[in-house]
Amino acid sequence: MSVVTITINSSPSWMNNRDNSFSLRETTAYLSRRRRSSSVSLRKKKKVCCGAKSRDDDYHATLKSLNSRGRFPRKSLGQHYMLNSDINDELAAAANVKEGDFVLEIGPGTGSLTNVLLNLGASVLAIDKDPHMVDLVRERFAGSHKFKVLHEDFVKSHIRSHMLSFLQTRILSDPDFALAKVVSNLPFNISTDVVKLLLPMGDIFSHVVLLLQDEAALRLVEPALRTSEYRPINILVNFYSEPEYNFRVPRENFFPRPKVDAAVVTFKLKHPRDYPDVSSTKSFFSLVNSAFNGKRKMLRKSLQHLSSSPEIEKALGVAGLPVTSRPEELTLGDFVKLHNELKMSSSLETARAELGVVVLYLNKAEARDKICRAIQYGSKFVSDGQPGTAQNVDKSTSLARKVFRLFKFVNDLHALISPVPKATPLPLALLGKTKNALLSTFLFLDQIVWLGRTGIYKNKERAELLGRISLFCWMGSSACTSLVEIGELGRLSASIKKLEKEIGNKDKHQNEQYRAKLQRSNERSLALIKAGMDFVVAFGLLQLAPKKVTPRVTGAFGFASSLISCYQLLPAHPKSKTV
Ligand SMILES: C[S@@+](CC[C@H](N)C(=O)[O-])C[C@H]1O[C@@H](n2cnc3c(N)ncnc32)[C@H](O)[C@@H]1O
């Protein structure tokens, strides 16, 4: 359901009366007035219902029903009963109700309209909020197996599931089954809610015929562009239906008489496959609502939270609209074009932002190296040390990485001579320094290995030996990293426990310091896992006894630890805007 938030002016003026019901004197006076005037007023204007025929038994029957329960119409429930059965006939005719139809009636009251619908051969599901009215119609139509009444507030009821069980899922299982219809003389004060609830149900209903307050009906069906009458609900009505103003119903036809006239409106519902082509109705109506929130504002201002002004102006231009457009100047079609254009540019913007992150990532030399490393160990896993294409990929990537890492040992040399954080315990500080020393030695010796592989350094045996020494250094540095991470994790967990005690277990996740410590602990755990894996990889590359670490195992561990490295280097994701 959409999120349109405007209302039809729905409170009839008689609602201002002091008490909440109509007096008997008012009722009797009304009835004698009506006898004199109703047929005259009905014929006064064109497109006014109905013929001259007066059916006194309508209001007698209605009043008799009400009197039988000592009930007076309640204003809070919008109870204005229909006294002219011609209008009930016209309501049913507007929906073309016929034998075999399924009809939903909101607020059956005494059942005058219900009776017409049942006589036409329709099955009727009625919903009324007033328990007395529910009892009344239940008794009145007790003999009809085609009638069912529910005591519920329509606005709060689960209408879709009620309808599906009423229809016994026939609509869904039989594509040729005629859709249901809604016919109702509604309380005016729930008409906006009813319209918003029912119109998007084109998969269940074909027609919604409502008796609405005349002014509200005109505003829904014939709103003028560029006027204050034009609101999001007009976009909603036209999005989901083809509305038609059928005829005006003078106030004299109701008991008690409201201070305003009513009108019959038919909404011919569109099937969901015929809705205007928008990627998401939710985002479409959210755009429409935002546009009308700043009704006096130009769209390039009121939609700024969705896109930048130049982008909105560009989208308005592509949609063939002036850049200075205001919401009341746009038709449904214009809103659809604007939405789709903005959505497209916002998708482009999102794609650009995503690509920006990738570019940022690839610009890091370290990230490119780790991607190559994943390829290197991935192919080692595939080749399992056997000659072939996979082994060629492994060897060439390994060599390329050695060139790529020229002078990288300087980084660890720099870390070696940099001061350690003050609070670091001596053993951890020493382990950290040993790690830097071993890693920079490994990287330095690795360059000689490369010189040996290319043939620049001729002493192959010495190059081979230096290669093994460099791998031992790397294994040692991985062991030191593991120990440093274990030590740091121990320190972190002690300080997390201390903090938990201070802030209490309940509020800890709201505490920024606590969350930061938890995050660091996760990062250190990952680093520990990676260092452990690297140790196994070095072990495998050195082919140390008991030689259980085959090239395939080495490849698998190397590949997994490379993926961890790639993940650790990911930049923070920018927040993307969506329509
Ligand atoms: C305008 S009267 C119409 C009664 C009857 N259909 C007729 O034409 O005489 C409105 C009816 O809707 C019922 N009603 C009021 N608010 C309702 C709600 N929120 N949900 C369902 N029924 C409601 C009232 O109790 C009343 O019976």
The ligand as a Tripos MOL2 file, in Angstrom:
@<TRIPOS>MOLECULE
LIG
   27    29     1     0     0
SMALL
NO_CHARGES

@<TRIPOS>ATOM
      1 C1        -23.6280    6.0820    5.8790 C.3       1 LIG1
      2 S1        -24.1500    4.6510    6.8150 S.3       1 LIG1
      3 C2        -24.7510    3.6900    5.5010 C.3       1 LIG1
      4 C3        -25.6330    2.5640    5.8990 C.3       1 LIG1
      5 C4        -26.2520    1.8100    4.7390 C.3       1 LIG1
      6 N1        -25.2650    1.3220    3.8300 N.3       1 LIG1
      7 C5        -27.2560    2.6640    4.0060 C.2       1 LIG1
      8 O1        -27.0090    2.9610    2.8420 O.co2     1 LIG1
      9 O2        -28.2530    3.0390    4.5980 O.co2     1 LIG1
     10 C6        -22.5880    4.0040    7.2130 C.3       1 LIG1
     11 C7        -22.5130    2.6320    7.8400 C.3       1 LIG1
     12 O3        -21.1550    2.3210    8.0240 O.3       1 LIG1
     13 C8        -20.9260    1.8340    9.3410 C.3       1 LIG1
     14 N2        -19.5550    2.2250    9.7050 N.ar      1 LIG1
     15 C9        -19.1110    3.3880   10.2250 C.ar      1 LIG1
     16 N3        -17.7900    3.3760   10.3840 N.ar      1 LIG1
     17 C10       -17.3720    2.1600    9.9480 C.ar      1 LIG1
     18 C11       -16.1040    1.5220    9.8640 C.ar      1 LIG1
     19 N4        -14.9920    2.1520   10.2640 N.pl3     1 LIG1
     20 N5        -16.0390    0.2810    9.3730 N.ar      1 LIG1
     21 C12       -17.1590   -0.3770    8.9720 C.ar      1 LIG1
     22 N6        -18.3790    0.1760    9.0420 N.ar      1 LIG1
     23 C13       -18.4880    1.4220    9.5100 C.ar      1 LIG1
     24 C14       -21.9670    2.4850   10.1790 C.3       1 LIG1
     25 O4        -22.2290    1.7300   11.3400 O.3       1 LIG1
     26 C15       -23.1360    2.4870    9.2060 C.3       1 LIG1
     27 O5        -23.8580    1.3140    9.2870 O.3       1 LIG1
@<TRIPOS>BOND
     1     1     2 1
     2     2     3 1
     3     2    10 1
     4     3     4 1
     5     4     5 1
     6     5     6 1
     7     5     7 1
     8     7     8 2
     9     7     9 1
    10    10    11 1
    11    11    12 1
    12    11    26 1
    13    12    13 1
    14    13    14 1
    15    13    24 1
    16    14    15 ar
    17    14    23 ar
    18    15    16 ar
    19    16    17 ar
    20    17    18 ar
    21    17    23 ar
    22    18    19 1
    23    18    20 ar
    24    20    21 ar
    25    21    22 ar
    26    22    23 ar
    27    24    25 1
    28    24    26 1
    29    26    27 1
@<TRIPOS>SUBSTRUCTURE
     1 LIG1         1 GROUP 0 **** ****
